[in-house]
Every structure is written in C-alpha cells, then in structure tokens.
Amino acid sequence: MQLYHLTDRGRTAALIEAATQAGASALVLTVDAPVRGHRDAGPGSGFRLPGPEATPNVAALADLPVGDGGLESLVATTLTWRDLEWLVTETGLPLVLKGVMTGEDAHLACESGVAGVIVSNHGWRQLDGVPASIDALPEVVEAVAGRIEVLVDGGVRRGVDVVVALALGARAVLVGRPLLWALCAGGAEGVEALLRLLADEVTNTLMLLGAPRPELVTRAHVSARSGAVERSAGDH
C-alpha cells in the first residue's frame, strides 16, 4: 500500500491496519512530498482529482478537517526519522521509503529499520532541477551497501532502461506512466501487452550484452559518458 504520513497518528495507524486486513504485504511511504510542488501543467489541463466522496480512504477521514487541498491538507509536513521509527514499530509489514535521492538519507533509512528505499524524484514533478533518479541511484546503492533493498523509478520506458538500472545496482524498477498509458489505450489487455513487451526487451538487451541473466549485469556494462549500455570484454 502506498502511504502518506498523516498529521493524526491514529488515522495513520488505522489506514495501516486496514491495509493489513486487506492483505497488503508491504507499505510504501512517500517521503518527498510534504507539500505539492508547483506544477504549471495541472491548472492548464483542467485536471482535478475527485472529491473525498469518490476516494474511500479520504472519506474514512471525514471527521478530520479537510481543507481545499483534499488529502494534501491531511499530510504531515514535519515528517522526521523518529516518525519513521514509529511506523516501523507500529506495523509488522515491511516499510519502504519512496523518494530517497542521496547517500546520506539512504544511510539514515538503513539505521531507521526500513526494509528498502525507492530512488525517485516523484516523476520530476516536485522540484525543478532535481537530478534524474538514475543519476542518483549509484550513490544510494553505495551508501546502502547491501543492507536493504534498493529500487528505482522514473523514466523507465523501454527494457534497456530496466537493464541500466540493474547494472547500476537496483534490485528492481517500478513503472508508472507507461502502465497508465497502456491502461487508457487498451484496458487490462493493454497493460498485459506492455508488460510482455518490457519483459521481451529486457531479455533481448541482456542477450545482446552477453549477459543472459540479470545478475550478470554490472556497472561495466554502462557507459559513464552516455549512460548507454555497452558490451564489454569478457562478457559471458
């Protein structure tokens, strides 16, 4: 379950309990959006999220004062590492932090008892000038040093993007926008087709690199100059 830490700890705990009862196997806590970044495209497109009556989790918080920002008005803007430690002890589910972009934060995440981090710049929608997730990934991987899982999202459009992330130390990638596009264009069948296409492209890229298994891909396969994957001497 994707989770924001709310200003009311009791409500946060209630959401966690509901997720656990519904069969959630982990919590993904977004930590890079205490406030919404300035997004010109939103007002220009006229896009609006539905009101609380159409979002069950928000409707369940109806007794809390919900401002014009909807759910955003309920999200805590003062999240600290102590809050994370409380979340880890509050739930028996693994807790993964989404939005980690530096080695320092990755180290602190390990110390706080979380199960993993997701290197993510929130789709490049929060802060202008923030590095790409793939550029921040090596620093985070080095800081974690195998203690917890490291995943990455952002900019994954083809199978080769997946392989680059694996080569730089990610255990897996998360795919967002392409899945939404596939869903809009072709429904469930469109999503299935996209996932098959990505899987085929990953397999194809690995074979062309001479590394038929994902665990055989290393940083030696990635060009520091261009970020592209390349075949290196001694490949299998």
N, C-alpha and C positions, 0 to 999 in steps of 0.2 A: 504494500500500500504506500502510495506517495503521501507524505505528511508534511504539514507546516506546524510549527510550534505556536500554539495559540497563547493569548495573554492570560487565559484562565487554564491553569494546570489541570484542574478537574475535568474540563471539557477535552483537553488533550488526552488525558488518561481514558476517558470514555470512548473517544474515537479509536484509540489503540485496542481497547477491549472489544469493540465492535468488529474491528478488522480481524482480530484473533479468532473471534467466534465465527467469522465468515470464511475462515480458512487461509488467511494471509500467512505467508511463510517468512516474510521479512518486511521491515519498514524502511522506506527511502525518505530521509528528511532533507528537504531543500533548505540550504543554509545561505544562499546567495541572493535572497530576495526579501529582505526585511521591509522594503518599500518597492513599489513598481518603478522601474526605470522609465525615463522619458522616451516615449515611442510615438514618433510622428505618424507612422503608418496606421496605427489604430484608429485615431479620430478621423483620419482621411478616408478610411474604408467604411466607416459607419458601423464597424463590428462591435457588438455588445454581448456579454455573457448573459444567460438567462438569470432571472431573479432568484432569490432564495427558495421560492416555491417550486422551482424546477430542479433544484440541486439538493437532494435528500440530506447530505451531510451538513450543509449550511442550514437547512430548515430545522435540523435537530438542535441547532444552537439558537433557536428563535428567541429564547428568553434572555439572550445576551444582546446588548445594544449593537446593532449592525448599522454602520454609517453608510454614506453614499458609495463607499468603495466595496460594499458587499463583504465577501470573505476577507479581503485585504484589510479591512478595518479590524478584524479579529486576530490578525497575525502579530505575534510579539516582535517588536523592533529592537529588543535588547537581549537577544539570544547570546548566551555565554557557554563556555565549556562546562561550567557547573550544571547548566540546564541539560546538556548532552549526557552528563554522567547520571542525572536523574532519570532521563529517558531510558538509558541502558539498564538501570536497575528496575525501572517501572515495568518493563516488558521482558518476556522471555524470548522475544523474537530478535533475530539479528538486526542491527541498526546500521544502515549505510548512509553516508553523508554525500549529498549531491551538491556540487558547486565548489569543490576544493581545487585551487589553482596554483598553490605554492607548496614548496617542500616543507616550510615551517608549519603550515596548517596540517599538512599530511602527517607530520611527526606528532603534533598535538592530538590529532584524531586517533592515532595508534595508542597514545597514552590514555585517552578517554574511554577506551574499551569498545569502540565500534568495530563492526565486522568488516567494513570496507569503505572505500571512498569512490565517488564518481567525479572524474575530472570533467568539468563542464563550465562553460561561460554563459549558460542559460540561453542558448541559441543566439548569442550575440545581441540580445535584446535588452540587456540591463544597463551596461556601461560602455559608452563609446571608447574605443581604443584598447579594450581588454584583449590580451593575447588569445590566439586560437587555442582551443583545447588541446589539439595535437602538439602544439609547441610547448605547452605546459606539462604534458604527460611525462617526458623523461625525468624532469626534476622531481615530480611526485613519486614516480616509481623508485628513484634512487633513495628518497627520504623514507619511504615505507620499508624498503629492503626486505620484502617478502613477509612482513609481519601480518598484513591484512590484504584483502583483495583490492585490486585497482581496476576500475572500469572507466570508460571514456565515452562521451557522446559529443555530437556536434559535427556537422559536415560529412557524415557518412552517407555517401550517395551511390557508391559502387563497391564491388567486392575488393578491389585493390585498396580502398580506404580502410577496410577491415584489416587487411594484411599489414598495412603500415602501422596501425595501432598495435597489433600483436607484436610486430617487430620491435616496437618501442617499449614493450613491457606490459601492455594492458592484458588482463585475463580475458576480457570480452568487450564488445561495444554495445551501445544502445542506439537504436534507430527510431527517430521520431517523425519528422516531416514526411519522408518518403512513404511511411505507412499511412499517414493521413491522406496523402495524395492518392495512393492506391485505393484506399477505402472509398474516397469520394468518386473515383473514376470507375471502380469495378466492384465495390462492396467486398464481402468476405472473400470472394474468388480473386479479386484484385490483390488483396493482402497476401493470400497464399501464393499467387504468381510472383509477387515481388520478393517474398522470402525465398522461393525457389531460385529466382534469378540471382539474388545476392549469394546464396549458397553455391550455385554453379560458378559464379565469378570468383569466389574465394578459392574454390578447388582449382579452377583454371590458372589463377595467379600463382598459387603455390606450386603447381606443376611447372609453370614457366620459369619459376625461380630455382627449380631443382630442389625444392623443399616440400615434399609431398605431404608432410604432416605439420599442423600449425606450430607444434613445439619446436620444430627445426628452424623456424624463422627467428632471426636475431637482428640486432642493430646493424650488423654488417650488410644486411640486405637493403638498408635505407641510405640514400644519398643525402649527406648533410647539406649539400649545395642546393638541391632541388626539392628534397622531400620525397622524391620518387623512389619506388622500389627498383632494385637492380640486381642482376645475377652476379655473384661474387665467386672468386676462385675457391675451389674446394667444396662447393655445394654438392649435396647428395643428388 
